[in-house]
Amino acid sequence: MSLHKEVSLNLNVRGLGQSATIAINERSKQLQLEGKTVYRLGLGQSPFPVPTPVVEALKLHAHEKDYLPTKGLPLLRQAVAEFHRQKDGLEVGPDNVLIGPGSKELMFLLQLVYYGELIVPTPCWVSYVPQATIVGRKVSLIHTSSEDKWRITAERLEEHCVGEEDDFRPRILVLNYPGNPEGRSYCAEELEDLARVARKYHVILLSDEIYGQLHHQGTHVSVARYYPEGTIISSGISKWCGAGGWRLGTFTFPSELDWLLNAMAAVASETFTSVCAPVQHAAVYAFKGGIAIERYLWHTRRILSALGNQCADMLASAGVMVHSPVGGFYLFPEFAFFAERLAARGIKDSKSLCRRLLDETGVAILPGADFDRPPLELTARIAYVDFDGAKALSASETIPLDQALPEEFTRLWCRNVLEAIRIMVDWLNT
């Protein structure tokens, strides 16, 4: 019977394991249950509470129990469209918006209904490629470099687009910025250059901007400004609004791609039907924003910027190659400087590096291989989120926003993260 079950598995899911971010979170919890001290820098979950007005809105609408339209609550779709008009300068309306149970599910549906090739710059978020594998899509990885700050260039994209059987074959390029796993972003000129190449070769852009409102300087720019007719913007409330477990994501399409929106909505009607009604009503308040939401964002950005840069400085001072973050809450260090020393300890790839680090120190980070980097490359992702976000936020609110956080702020309120970095540096030098 067990053999029959194994043989019956879809070929595309054989050997597919649990998502790396989910697995490290569960492994960390298990070690803590065993009484071990664990520094949880693996799962990229916002440490901050959901803004109070959004929580109150959820309570207010808890009685909502009816199925909502598959494409989403009309009020929410209107709020999302207005959000992108104000933030990104786009001419979109509620008919251009699709609501889903997390942007992760919407990305999966997009790959399911669109038959083209998926182009993914690496390092990349852990689920892009497995999702493509599940639905049997061709995936082309374009490896970026530390010298390019882990960003794809317009030249690299054009090189990929030409020279094969059809320069205009159906393709989707995933751009994620500020990025997971490296915390970097693109400037307006870089986005304009990428948009020019994408338009030239009719490449659809999936612009994953889930961390957009966590750009540390509040100056996020969407590539849709330069390629509105060919860009789908992915967003949601999991990162900038701290509501990952609420599972609500948004896709905003140009009118030129309404056929794609409608195809995804048709599949959604046969799978998840609609997103949880109370959460959709609450999300209206998140996307409408206002003074309370904006102040929340500026405080969280200031904390993440101060902490991320301090962690990067500590690592760089120890000889680790790392770029300071400009958004989100990630670092993507490279440990090539320690290669010989690590090899002498039997550590020759990113997976063994992270496994040994966790086993020997309790510091949980994810290997670069989980983000589709070459296995022997000694890279890893650090999610600097292991601190009490509610307490840090309250402390930040006592300091005027026109002032920088004092040096002792992170030592007081983000102690676990800094301790984990110190332990990692000591372990590398052992």
GICOR-V321123 format. One record per helix or strand. SS is the DSSP state (2 for helix, 1 for strand). FROM is the first residue (numbers start at 0). TO is the last residue. If there is no record, write none. Layout:
BEGIN
SS;FROM;TO
SS;FROM;TO
END
This chain:
BEGIN
2;1;6
2;10;12
2;19;32
1;38;39
2;51;59
2;73;87
2;93;95
1;96;99
2;102;112
1;116;121
2;126;134
1;138;142
2;145;147
2;153;160
1;170;175
2;187;199
1;203;207
2;211;213
1;214;214
2;222;224
2;227;229
1;230;235
2;243;245
1;248;251
2;254;269
2;276;287
2;290;316
1;320;320
1;326;326
1;329;330
1;333;333
2;335;343
2;349;360
1;362;363
1;365;366
2;367;370
1;378;382
2;388;395
2;407;412
2;414;427
END
